[in-house]
Amino acid sequence: MKQKIYCLLFSPNFKYVEGSIYHEVSNLDPPLGLISLSAFMLENGFETMVFDLNVEVKSNAEISDFLEVLNKKYDLSETVFGISFLTPYAHSSYAIAEQLKIKFPNSTIVAGGAHATFMADEVLNSGVVDIVVRGEGELSLLEIVQKKDLENIQGISFLRKNEESFSIIHNAERERIKDINSLPFPAYHQLQMKYYKPILGSYRRLPAANIITTRGCPGKCNFCCKVFGSKISFKSPKIIIEEIKMLVEVYKVKHINIYDDTFTLNKKRVVDFCNLLIESPLKIEWTCFARIDTMDFETLKLMKKAGCYQIMYGVENFNQNILDDLAKGISVEKIFEVIRDTKKVGIVTRVSVMVGHLDDTWETYNNNIKALKKLKPDILVSSIYTPIPGSKLFDWAKDNDRLLTQDWSKYAGNNSVMKLNYLTGEEVVKQYKKIYSDYYYNLPYFFRRIGRLTSFYEIVNSFRAFFYVLKFIKKS
């Protein structure tokens, strides 16, 4: 007898194309959202499985055959199929939905994730998705699988069909889960963990694993979308340590990437977490994302003592007028202070700088390069200012006829998709490629970086990363 599956969750196949730095400096992150949903469903008695098509298939052309294998192996007669939709790979999500509709025409297909949340009408009008779960997914998905009346399920949009037409129904928003400490650990066991690793240069030892310890973001950055809204929920330091302990014991993890938008929003929680980690027998290193305006020297010293290897700062620009327009709430002076303090305590600094702001010019670009060479962060990453659906920037660009395309595959941060005030799209792409050569292509940087490496593995890892960056520069 075949095993009955009530819910199958798919993470789409997505590959960065030529022209993106990530095409060279490859990494693969686990679908944390899906394995979190799966763990919740399993806890509530519904057999659920997660398949990451980045691992299971080589291309979308193989999806049909893969689904046939699943159909032969499992009882999918009552299965609800869920698909993650993020804007840059929405085309792959639609490809999965299309194949599911062909193979299982009477099934229920559910879309979730940022793109589905903010583009629900588009997703439902595709004709291959029946229900969109907006925002937090656990309770909504559970009620869908429980076959509750769709009109009574909060936080979803769905198609109401009749013989001649259909209409889209948007139900009321669902209140978020109040205590995320009550949620089970993600179902890591449903993934082939050996295939996942962070981006080169962000870790010193493998195996590595990602965790999420918050939901929501109170930041006002105009280029971000907030699937969980502005209200933030925190996992307790004790729960975080327990999850890390499980990952170390079961998967022999040596490095943790804390994947929160901003791990450092609550200083007391950071301090308590660091102290618990110092007191524990766990010998792991970790990285996190942080806001400039949440850091101070004493906290940085404690983070270093607790094993923090690297901090990623979303600096984005060194021109104050542009920083203000981005609604970052920080000053150029504060950026310099915090980056210098971070380097002083011995934590590797990774900064992101965007090109292609509405008011960017070659002058603002040159100001960014001068600031970077003065500040000397260990690692620079860049992307093009992109109006992702759900962001204030997207709404503004759409309302003001600034969008050059709505081909979502162009929204991965390496294409110019918005009409700017002073630069052409070609100039923006040129800046995106040029910023790497302008910063990395010099001997002082090379020797400075080598001088900060402290282990053989880190040296090998950094040389690999540097080689791939040079390969990207050469192609540019």
Buried (B, 14 or more C-beta within 10 A) or exposed (E): EEEEBBBBBBBBBBEBEEBBBBBBBEBBBBBBBBBBBBBBBBBBEBBBBBBBBBBBBEEBEEBBEBBEEBBEEBBBEEBBBBBBBBBBBBBBBBBBBBBBBEBBEEBBBBBBBBBBBBBBEBBBEBEBBBBBBBBBBBBBBBBBBEEEEBEEBEBBBBBEEEEEEEEBBBBEEBEBBEEBEEBBBBBBEBBEBEEBBBBBBBBBBBBBBBBBBBBBBEBEBBBBBBBBBEEBBBBBBEBBBBBBBBBBEEBEBBBBBBBBBBBBBBEEBBBBBBBBBEEBEBEBBBBBBBBBBBBEBEBBBBBBBBBBBBBBBBBBBBBEEBBEBBBBBBBBEBBBBBBBBBBEBBBBBBBBBBBBBBBBBEEBBEBBBEBBEEBBBBBBBBBBBBBBBBBBBBBBBBEEEBBBEEEBBBBBBBBBBBBBEEBEBEBBBBBBBBBBBBBBBEEEBEEEBEEEBEEEBBEEBBBEBBEBBBBBBEEB
